[in-house]
Amino acid sequence: MRLLKMVPDDTNIDFVRLRHAAFTITALLTVAAIALVLVRGLNMGVDFVGGLMIEEKFESPPPLDEVRKTIESLNVGEATLQPFGDPRTISIRLPAPETTDEGATNAIVSKVETALSAKFPGATFSRYATVSGKVSGELVRNGILAVILAVVGIGLFAMFRFEWQFGISTVVAILHDVLMAMGFFALFREWLVFDLTIVAAVLTIVGYSINDKIVIDDRIRENMRRYRKMDMTQIVNLSVNETLPRTVMTSVTILLALGALLIWGGHVLRGFTAVMILGVIVGTYSSIYVSSSLLITLGLRAEPPADKPGAVSNAERVGPKSGG
């Protein structure tokens, strides 16, 4: 039986030739992502801002003003409303109850549910979540700390495992991937909530990105030792092309699984799945065009030629020609 090959064995793409254009696109996207986060902000979930979140589903998109008036007439605090997933599902955010007693929370939820069902026949309660202000502050701090420690730890690992250039290029690429995810949530803040589930998705993106980058970096390091007289641009092109079948196959299989989850996973997992899909695409791009090509800009060079068994000259291995 013939094996399926998504990338031919003789693939010889000159990725390095496009590195300047890739760096420009990466810089523009990064600046745009930071600007979106600063200007639009993130739609922080109850996990990070504290309070009570109630999810209500209506038979048809309701007038938000009438929903707000109905809730405010119950004297449960100022309500913040937002469509969640689809126009018929509304996320209702209320101040956290003064007491942590679960009975008090259930009483508020029941009061809101009863009032909305009477005002809007057919409205159904989906779920609720509550977090105190103190806990939410701790979650914000721990979430930021988790991402920072993950990026720094990965950079140090790459630096000690290979060369310092690998550490810097890896951190730059991963920061790009994380900022793309943040910018994505700022751009679509009306539909996506940034909560602890998304922090888990961001950390998963970091893990996927480093896995792909380490595979390519390891091949680059191996080829640097094998082809000591080969130009660095040729080594990078050769290494990326050699690992391309594995990169493409991994990305495609993950995207297929995430696509199924996006379609049939329900709106609760929609934000997690959407940012994971974006992370796989962006992570694959940064592994090929950013992380590996940045090594050349940082001045990485192959090991000096040595008369040792196994050392292969440039004439003994023809790599892709460099155009930049």
N, C-alpha and C positions, 0 to 999 in steps of 0.2 A: 504493500500500500504506500502510495506516494505521500510524503509529509507535506502539510500546508506550510508554505513559506510566504509570509507577508512582506519580507524584504529579501530580494535576491542575494545570493552569496557574493556576487561580484559587485555589489554596490560600492560606488566610489564618488561620494558627494563631497564637494569642497566647502565644508561648513565654515572654515576659518575665513574664507574670502568675504563672508557676510558679517563678520564680527563687528565692524564699525557701525553698520546699519542696525545690528541687533543691540548694541550698546546704547545707541540713540533711542531706539524704541523702548528699551527697558527703562532708561532714565525718564523718558516722557511719561510712561505708564506709572512709574513710581511716584513722580511728582503729582500726577493727576490723582492717584489713590490717596496720598497724604492730604491734598487739597479737599477732596470729597469728605474725608473723615473730619477735617477741621471745620469745614463750612456746613455740611449737612449733619454731621454727627452720626452716631450709631443708635439704633432703636433698642436701647438696653432692656432686657427682660427683667422680670421680677427678681431673678437671681442676683442681679447687680444693683438695682435701685431700691429694692425692698417694696413691700406692699402686698396687696391681694390682687391676683389676676383671675378673672372669670371668663371662660370662653363660651359664647352663646351662638347657636346656629339658628337662623331664621329661614322661613320658607322662601322668602324673596329679599333682596337687598333692602334693609330698613332705612328710614330717614334717621341719620345719626343724631340730629337735634332732638327728635322725639325720644330716642332711646336715652339720651343724656338727661332730659327733663324727667323722664320716668324714674331714673336711678337717683337723681338728686333730690327728688321728692321723698325719698326714703330716709334722708338724713344719715347716710353712710359715708359721707365725704365726697370730695370732688372727684368726678369720674373722667378718665382719659380713655377715649374710644379709638379703635383702629381696626380696619378690615384685616383679617388674618387668613391668609391662604386663598380665600375667594370672597367676593363681595357679600355673600350671605352669612359668613362667619365673622363675628365681631369679638375682638379682644377688649375686655372691660378691665381697666386697671383702677384700683381703689387704694386709699391709704391702708396700711396694715392695722389690724385691730389693736387697741391699746393693751389688751391682754393676750398672752400667748395660748390661752385656753382654746382647745380645738372646738369646744362647744360654741364659743363666741364667733369663731370663723364660720362654722357651719350655719349659724343663725343668720349671719349677713348674706351668705351664699343663697340660703333658702329664701330670704326676703327678696333678694334681687331676682331670683329665678321665678318666684311667684308673681312678682309685679310685671316682669317682661312677658310671661306666658299669658297674663290677663290682657295686657295691652296689645301684644302681637300674637294672636292665636297660631299655634304650630311651632312657636319658638321652643327649642330644646337645649338643655344644659349639656355641655360636653365635658368640661373638666375645670378644676381650679388649682391654683398654687399660691402659697403665701411664704414670704421671707421677711424677717425683721431687718431693720436698718443696720443693726450691728453685724448681723450675719452677712448681709449683702456687701458691706464694706470689706469684710474679710475675704469674701469670694472674689471681689475685684482685685484685691492685692495678691491673692494666691494665684489667680488666673494669669495676671501679668508676669508674676514671678516664674510661673511654670514655663511660659513661652520664652522668657529671657534666658533662663537656665538651660533650656533645651537647645537654643541657638548657640549660646556660648560653649556649652559642653561639646556640641557637635563640631564647632570650629576648632576647639582645642584638640579633639580627637584626630581630626584631619591633619592638623598641624604636626602633631607628634607621630602620626602614622605615616605621613608622607613628607612634605616640605611645608615651610611657612606659607608659600604661595597657595597651596591647596587649601589651607585653613581659611585664608582671606577670601578666596574665590567661592568657597562653600558658604561662608557666612553671608557674603553679598547676595548670592543666588537665593538662599533661604529667606533672607530678609525681604527680597523682592517677592517671593511667593507669599509670605505672610501679609505683606502690605497689599498685594493684589486681592487677597481674601477680605481684608478690612475695607478696602475701597469698594469691593463688590457689595458688601453689606450696607455701606453708606449710600451707595447709588440706589439700591432697592430697599431702603429702610421702610418704605410704606408696606412692603409685603413680607419682609424677613425680620425676625427678632434675634438680637444678639444675646445669647444666654450661655450657660455652662456647656450645653450640648455643642455649641459652635466652638467654644474653646477646645473641647475634645477633638472636633473636626480639624481645627488649625494645627493642633499637635500631631494629628494623624497625617496631615499634609507635610509637616516638617519631617516626620518619619519616612514617608514615601519619597520625598525629595532627596533626603540624605542617602537612602538606599540606592537610588538611581545614580546619584553623583559619585558615591564611593565605588560603584562598579566601573564607571568610566575612568575615574581617577586611578584606580588600581591598574586598569589596562594601560593608561598613559604611563604610569610609573614602570610597569613591566616592559613596555616598548622603549622607554628611555634607556633601559639597561641593555636591551637586545640590540637596538639600532643606534649605536653611540655616535655615528657620524651623520645621522639623518637630521635634517632641519626640524626645529621644534614645531613649526606649522604642519609639516608632513606627519610628524608623530601624533599630533592632536587629531588631525583628519583621519589618519589610519585607525586610531583607537576608537574614535566615535563611530566610524563605519563598522568596525568589528563588533561593537556592542549594540549597534542599531537594531538588529533583529530582536534581541532580548528586550531592549527598551520599548520598541513598538508593540511587541506581543504582550508585555506586562501592562502597558497603558491601555491597550484595547480591551483586554480581558477585564481589567478593573472598571473601565468605563461601561462595559456591558452589564456588569453587576450593579453599578450605580444607576444606570439607566432604568433597569427593572425596579430598583428601589424608589427612584423618583416617580415612576408611573404608578406603582401599586403600593408604595410605602405609606401613603396618607400624608396629610398636610403637617402632622407633627414632626415628621422626619424630612420635610421638604427643604428646610433651610440647611440642615446637616448635609443632605445629599447634594444640593446645588453647590455648596461651597467645596465639597469633596471633588465633584466633577471639575470645577474650575481649578482646584489645586492640582489635580492630575495633569490637566492640559498645560497649565503654567509651569508646573514642576518639570515636565518633560522638555518644554521649551528652554527653560533656564539651564537644565542639565546639558543640553546640546549646544546652545548658542551663547550662554552667559558664563557658566562656571568653567567649562573647559577652555574656551577662547580667552577668558580673562587671565589664564595662566601665562599666555604669551605676552600680554600687556604687562604683567607683573615681573617679567624677565626670567621666567623659568627656562633652564637650559638642560639638555641631555647631559649625562655624565661624560666626562672626557674620554676619548678613545683609549683603550688599553688592550694590550696584546694578551688577552685572556681567552680561554676556550669558551665558545658561545657568543663572543662579541661579533656582531654582524655589521659590515659596512653598509653605507648607503647604496653602494652599487649592487649589493647582494639582495636588496629588497626595495622594490620600486613602490613608493607610496604616492598618494594623491598629490598633485602639484598644487602649490599654494598660490593664491592670487592676491594675498594681502598680508 
